[in-house]
Amino acid sequence: MNDPKFQPNGGGAQGSQHPPHGPRWKRMHHSPFFWVAAFFILVAMVTYVMTNNLSFWPGKPPREPVPAVAP
C-alpha cells in the first residue's frame, strides 16, 4: 500500500479533484470564451456576405479585351 496512487495527495487524479465528465468537445460549449468567439465569427461571416465580398464600392470598369491576333 505504499504505492503513490493510493496515497491521499500522491498522484492519481490530483488527490481530491475528479476527472472532467464527458469529452472536451461537449464541455467547451459551457465556456463563455467559446460563445464570444462564436459570436465574432458569426459577425465576420455576416459582414463578409452582406458587403459583397468586402467590396464596399465597385472597382474600375473592365477594359476592352486585347485581341490575340492583330488584323
Secondary structure, DSSP 4 states (H G I P E B T S, - for coil): ---GGGSTTSSTTTTTPPPPSS-HHHHGGG-HHHHHHHHHHHHHHHHHHHTTTT-SS--PPPPPPPPSS--
